[in-house]
């Protein structure tokens, strides 16, 4: 069955934040998302492309999607993985000369997510049932609360516990005293037994990473996400050998070869492609099936479509990991669509509707457009 694409439309969403979201490298001042809708034969599917940074990324994304439009119209959406890998190969040289593999992959990821949603509607099946060998059996997936620290530590930890979440990820990379204050604040609310992960957003050089991994491990941190600037497997392997740290990463890795190299790292406990940023659904699914021991725990710091895509991916993964649930305010995740929610036991039910399983509220979309 052929499914020629006949339309591509884009909608930019923005929601101001009452409080900034601090990161080790910058601060998020508003939530942004670009929705990508692909049509074929009267059926549509909607995905999301990541535009958190820089502040003007949404403008670049509009230009890139407009440039990709002639390559998409008429292309066959029946095999999203083949279409995405073909486009990536065709545009690899352009991205190299452009010096922008990230923005290209981010645009392709939004398109790919939209095509999987479209395909699910065509077949009347959830995306999870279409992935891999089509035998996904998980009906729910575990979630951890992320975005805790360096501000709002007690409030966000309490929020995680209210949701029944059984693990928390803290933001680190703000200096030793600040990072220790964050982990101590979590422990003061949640006690010593709650699993805690740490995300440095590539803030540390090797010497600092060795020190901080050792210090934070004394407070029970289970794994360290992006502890080093860059994603070089040799550097990560050296860090793991020196400290015994379990490593997580992948949200800033682009292309199947780079992920395959990352997956050879014995200390890699969780691989974290982002279905809206680095890999779409197609490559994220492929990464989760690559040789290795790392569990698939997608990076998810976007809107409703990215969270839904992450849930479907983990539900279908042979080595399922965690779902990242941002605890901070994000109406682009909580308000624009229905069909996805968090249970009281810390699990997220896998949507059973076709495609990603989301139904968008048009009035709310218009409000944030």
Secondary structure, 3 states (H helix, E strand, C coil): CCCECCEEEEEEEEEEEEEEEECCCCEEEEEEEEEEEEEECCEEEEEEECCCCCCCHHHHHHHHHHHHHHHHCCCECCCHHHHHHHHHHHHHHHHHHHCCHHHHHHHHHHHHHHHHHHHHHHHCCEHHHHCCCCCCCCCEEEEEEEEECCCCHHHHHHHHHHCCCCEEEEECCCCHHHHHHHHHHHHHHHCCCCEEEEECCCCECHHHHHHHHHHHHCCCEEEEECCECCCCHHHHHHHHHHHCCCEEECCCCCCHHHHHHHCCCCCEEEECCCCCCCCHHHHHHHHHCCCCCCEECCCCCCCHHHHHHHHHHHHHCCCECCEEEECCCCHHHHCCEECCCECCCCEEECCCCCECCCEECHHHHHHHC
